[in-house]
Amino acid sequence: MTESMIPIHPDATVFPYSGCAGCHDSAPLAFEFEYAYQPIVDLAMRSIYGHEALVRGPNGESAASVLAQVTDANRYRFDQACRVKAVAGAARLGMQGYLSINFLPNAVYRPEVCIRSTFEAARQYGFPTEKIIFEVTEGERVMDRPHLVNIFREYRRFGFQTAIDDFGAGYAGLNLLSEYQPDIIKIDMDLVRQIDTHAPRQAIVRAITAMCAELNIRVLAEGIETAGERDFLASCGISLMQGYWFSKPVFQGLGQIPEHAWA
């Protein structure tokens, strides 16, 4: 399907799709937003594994400028609108590989109902549901961990992949991992920074990698900015990577990996 053939719903940012009572009863969104997409690479395959959808203002403003407008009154509708717009944009751009979408666990009322908007958007825009990854930021304060575990299990039951972002920097950590093993763990960029010269970070990342191998979880290292960081992480057996070394997020577009980034 070409870009011109894909129908983009004119009210995609104000939640046109079905959802649970929490979504329907929440306040309308009084702001607009768009997406930038950042490549996730598979270094071993020298290919783009997928893209993470990163929320931005309507003219490319920071994610913080958008998230500052999310409140308890509109977070349900915002979370649903994010899914629809991320899928629509990925399809419009002809994205190949996986699409990783962040979700707000405290904005999912009933996962088996809230997921409908994702299915409907994927069907309307022609994006394969098996290529969608739902990731939760570990730094997001989870009010009810059993509820989050239930969300993850429901998403997996429906055929989506799941990921924990910023692992090692937030509230959930090993307690969450003991109850649920996602498909992917994304190592927090603070652990990645200058890891090629920082022995304590090296030890921590090696331990995380060994643990994930035993749990059958893929490790993704994010925030890579140097060849040294890339090479050390590759030596640990990590092939999924993301960061400015490969490509910055591209506003309403898909990144291209320069040849030197692989070398």
C-alpha positions as a printed NumPy array, in Angstrom:
array([[  0.   ,   0.   ,   0.   ],
       [  1.443,   3.366,  -0.988],
       [  1.43 ,   6.462,   1.184],
       [ -1.277,   8.134,  -0.918],
       [ -3.565,   5.104,  -0.587],
       [ -3.568,   4.993,   3.231],
       [ -6.604,   6.776,   4.719],
       [ -5.608,   8.808,   7.775],
       [ -8.587,   9.49 ,   9.986],
       [ -8.909,  13.284,  10.387],
       [ -9.558,  12.929,  14.118],
       [ -6.861,  10.36 ,  14.844],
       [ -5.518,  12.439,  17.733],
       [ -8.871,  12.536,  19.495],
       [ -9.489,   8.819,  19.717],
       [-11.914,   7.7  ,  17.011],
       [-11.668,   4.022,  17.925],
       [-13.471,   1.804,  20.405],
       [-12.144,   1.418,  23.895],
       [-13.096,   0.909,  27.503],
       [-15.171,   3.196,  29.688],
       [-12.024,   4.866,  31.001],
       [-11.191,   6.047,  27.483],
       [-14.695,   7.163,  26.547],
       [-15.221,   8.988,  29.828],
       [-11.896,  10.811,  29.783],
       [-11.549,  14.439,  28.746],
       [-10.971,  15.254,  25.055],
       [ -7.447,  16.119,  24.067],
       [ -6.971,  19.866,  23.795],
       [ -3.553,  19.54 ,  22.159],
       [ -2.   ,  17.983,  19.075],
       [  1.052,  15.768,  18.763],
       [  3.055,  13.893,  16.153],
       [  5.76 ,  11.241,  16.095],
       [  9.424,  10.893,  15.37 ],
       [ 10.756,   7.413,  14.62 ],
       [ 14.181,   6.181,  15.709],
       [ 15.728,   3.049,  14.189],
       [ 16.552,  -0.003,  16.266],
       [ 19.343,  -1.92 ,  14.583],
       [ 20.453,  -5.521,  14.626],
       [ 24.219,  -5.127,  14.545],
       [ 24.863,  -8.808,  13.83 ],
       [ 22.598,  -8.67 ,  10.779],
       [ 23.663,  -5.136,   9.801],
       [ 20.024,  -4.257,   9.333],
       [ 17.214,  -2.169,  10.818],
       [ 15.239,  -4.358,  13.217],
       [ 12.484,  -1.802,  13.755],
       [ 11.694,   1.71 ,  14.923],
       [ 10.59 ,   3.212,  18.205],
       [  7.781,   5.749,  17.951],
       [  8.673,   8.827,  20.016],
       [  6.022,  11.425,  20.73 ],
       [  6.707,  14.996,  19.625],
       [  4.826,  18.264,  19.384],
       [  2.98 ,  19.073,  16.137],
       [  6.029,  20.936,  14.814],
       [  8.651,  18.634,  16.254],
       [  8.703,  20.062,  19.775],
       [ 10.072,  17.912,  22.594],
       [  8.237,  14.982,  24.132],
       [  8.257,  16.858,  27.431],
       [  6.177,  19.648,  25.913],
       [  3.507,  17.09 ,  25.016],
       [  3.625,  14.978,  28.158],
       [  3.314,  18.093,  30.308],
       [ -0.232,  18.393,  28.956],
       [ -1.229,  14.856,  29.93 ],
       [ -3.339,  14.791,  33.074],
       [ -5.351,  12.279,  35.051],
       [ -8.404,  13.542,  33.17 ],
       [ -7.089,  12.856,  29.638],
       [ -4.408,  10.161,  30.01 ],
       [ -6.735,   7.336,  28.867],
       [ -7.615,   9.096,  25.661],
       [ -4.013,  10.193,  25.11 ],
       [ -2.719,   6.63 ,  25.455],
       [ -5.231,   5.35 ,  22.918],
       [ -4.598,   8.215,  20.507],
       [ -0.859,   7.478,  20.708],
       [ -1.383,   3.921,  19.506],
       [ -3.547,   4.994,  16.585],
       [ -1.229,   7.771,  15.432],
       [  1.943,   5.658,  15.812],
       [  0.492,   2.855,  13.7  ],
       [ -0.929,   5.263,  11.116],
       [  2.419,   7.022,  10.755],
       [  4.369,   3.769,  10.462],
       [  2.071,   2.529,   7.712],
       [  2.148,   5.852,   5.879],
       [  5.944,   5.797,   5.861],
       [  6.085,   2.214,   4.628],
       [  7.916,   1.046,   7.74 ],
       [  9.475,  -2.412,   7.542],
       [ 10.294,  -4.441,  10.619],
       [  8.944,  -3.82 ,  14.1  ],
       [  7.151,  -0.792,  15.504],
       [  7.76 ,  -0.171,  19.211],
       [  5.092,   1.898,  20.978],
       [  5.345,   3.191,  24.529],
       [  2.238,   2.816,  26.636],
       [  1.151,   4.248,  29.983],
       [  0.291,   1.332,  32.299],
       [ -1.755,   3.611,  34.532],
       [ -3.875,   4.53 ,  31.5  ],
       [ -4.942,   0.987,  30.646],
       [ -8.282,   0.297,  32.264],
       [ -9.088,  -3.132,  30.826],
       [ -6.316,  -4.406,  28.527],
       [ -8.543,  -6.787,  26.571],
       [-10.794,  -3.831,  25.676],
       [ -8.209,  -1.061,  25.395],
       [ -6.257,  -3.13 ,  22.857],
       [ -9.114,  -2.883,  20.351],
       [ -7.982,   0.498,  19.073],
       [ -4.599,  -0.989,  18.153],
       [ -6.199,  -3.836,  16.219],
       [ -8.554,  -1.459,  14.441],
       [ -5.764,   0.958,  13.532],
       [ -3.529,  -1.878,  12.291],
       [ -6.348,  -3.243,  10.165],
       [ -7.339,   0.137,   8.729],
       [ -3.801,   1.209,   7.893],
       [ -2.517,  -2.211,   6.836],
       [  0.2  ,  -2.646,   9.465],
       [  0.838,  -6.218,  10.717],
       [ -0.057,  -6.641,  14.396],
       [  2.682,  -9.252,  14.847],
       [  5.212,  -6.482,  14.157],
       [  4.047,  -4.302,  17.072],
       [  5.999,  -4.137,  20.338],
       [  4.456,  -2.517,  23.398],
       [  7.051,  -1.159,  25.784],
       [  6.644,   0.343,  29.225],
       [  9.223,   2.678,  30.704],
       [ 10.497,   1.287,  33.975],
       [ 10.672,   4.865,  35.244],
       [  6.888,   5.157,  34.909],
       [  5.598,   4.81 ,  38.458],
       [  3.424,   1.712,  38.357],
       [  0.559,   2.039,  40.807],
       [ -0.47 ,  -1.609,  40.559],
       [  2.206,  -4.104,  39.501],
       [ -0.194,  -7.069,  39.229],
       [ -2.25 ,  -4.942,  36.844],
       [  0.844,  -4.254,  34.719],
       [  1.68 ,  -7.963,  34.646],
       [ -1.878,  -8.669,  33.522],
       [ -1.564,  -6.055,  30.762],
       [  1.638,  -7.666,  29.513],
       [  0.108, -11.137,  29.553],
       [ -2.98 ,  -9.96 ,  27.686],
       [ -0.853,  -8.225,  25.04 ],
       [  1.212, -11.369,  24.56 ],
       [ -1.976, -13.46 ,  24.325],
       [ -3.113, -11.222,  21.476],
       [  0.164, -11.75 ,  19.621],
       [  2.033,  -8.53 ,  20.454],
       [  5.608,  -8.443,  21.706],
       [  6.417,  -6.704,  24.976],
       [  9.419,  -4.79 ,  26.294],
       [ 10.596,  -3.04 ,  29.447],
       [ 12.347,   0.229,  28.655],
       [ 15.062,   1.917,  30.742],
       [ 15.761,  -1.281,  32.668],
       [ 17.901,  -0.55 ,  35.695],
       [ 16.658,   2.981,  36.269],
       [ 13.115,   2.84 ,  37.589],
       [ 10.555,   1.473,  39.964],
       [  9.899,  -2.039,  38.714],
       [ 13.251,  -3.723,  38.182],
       [ 13.886,  -7.298,  39.242],
       [ 10.608,  -7.624,  41.142],
       [  8.66 ,  -7.116,  37.913],
       [ 11.016,  -9.396,  36.008],
       [ 10.453, -12.207,  38.501],
       [  6.719, -12.106,  37.729],
       [  6.822, -11.498,  33.992],
       [  9.504, -12.027,  31.375],
       [  9.062,  -9.713,  28.371],
       [ 10.403, -10.405,  24.913],
       [ 12.906,  -7.546,  25.176],
       [ 14.652,  -5.603,  27.914],
       [ 16.114,  -2.22 ,  26.976],
       [ 19.13 ,  -1.348,  29.08 ],
       [ 18.985,   2.208,  30.368],
       [ 21.273,   4.62 ,  28.558],
       [ 22.943,   5.711,  31.802],
       [ 24.411,   2.211,  32.048],
       [ 25.513,   2.368,  28.415],
       [ 27.245,   5.74 ,  28.604],
       [ 31.036,   5.285,  28.334],
       [ 30.648,   1.616,  29.233],
       [ 33.769,   0.747,  27.266],
       [ 35.85 ,   2.544,  29.921],
       [ 33.702,   2.009,  33.031],
       [ 34.312,  -1.287,  34.836],
       [ 31.293,  -1.212,  37.207],
       [ 28.862,  -0.611,  34.316],
       [ 30.543,  -3.396,  32.38 ],
       [ 29.97 ,  -5.822,  35.258],
       [ 26.32 ,  -4.8  ,  35.623],
       [ 25.572,  -5.138,  31.918],
       [ 27.314,  -8.513,  31.71 ],
       [ 25.167,  -9.701,  34.628],
       [ 21.964,  -8.411,  33.012],
       [ 22.896, -10.079,  29.727],
       [ 23.609, -13.42 ,  31.401],
       [ 20.358, -13.265,  33.372],
       [ 18.327, -12.44 ,  30.271],
       [ 19.938, -15.273,  28.323],
       [ 18.786, -17.692,  31.02 ],
       [ 15.273, -16.186,  30.941],
       [ 15.133, -16.233,  27.122],
       [ 14.833, -12.426,  26.914],
       [ 16.528, -10.387,  24.194],
       [ 18.62 ,  -7.435,  25.355],
       [ 18.524,  -4.102,  23.564],
       [ 21.046,  -1.404,  24.451],
       [ 19.825,   2.154,  23.939],
       [ 21.542,   5.514,  23.95 ],
       [ 24.653,   4.389,  22.064],
       [ 26.722,   7.362,  20.961],
       [ 30.214,   6.019,  20.278],
       [ 31.934,   3.166,  18.48 ],
       [ 33.507,   2.122,  21.785],
       [ 30.11 ,   1.659,  23.428],
       [ 28.871,  -0.271,  20.41 ],
       [ 31.874,  -2.586,  20.356],
       [ 31.817,  -3.407,  24.066],
       [ 28.107,  -4.209,  23.994],
       [ 28.602,  -6.383,  20.926],
       [ 31.325,  -8.266,  22.799],
       [ 28.707,  -9.049,  25.472],
       [ 26.519, -10.672,  22.843],
       [ 24.093,  -7.767,  22.481],
       [ 23.073,  -7.211,  18.862],
       [ 19.955,  -5.016,  19.214],
       [ 21.029,  -1.394,  19.594],
       [ 19.589,   2.086,  19.4  ],
       [ 21.106,   5.542,  19.697],
       [ 22.517,   8.602,  17.992],
       [ 25.539,   6.612,  16.782],
       [ 23.188,   4.923,  14.343],
       [ 20.487,   7.551,  13.828],
       [ 18.704,  10.32 ,  15.667],
       [ 14.901,  10.184,  15.753],
       [ 13.461,  11.496,  12.491],
       [ 10.385,  13.683,  12.755],
       [  7.602,  12.126,  10.684],
       [ 10.207,  10.031,   8.888],
       [ 12.412,   6.946,   9.006],
       [ 16.117,   7.059,   9.761],
       [ 18.889,   5.752,   7.52 ],
       [ 21.981,   4.116,   8.997],
       [ 25.308,   5.517,   7.679],
       [ 27.807,   2.914,   6.572],
       [ 30.39 ,   3.922,   9.177],
       [ 27.958,   3.063,  12.002],
       [ 28.308,  -0.647,  11.248],
       [ 32.095,  -0.755,  11.008]])
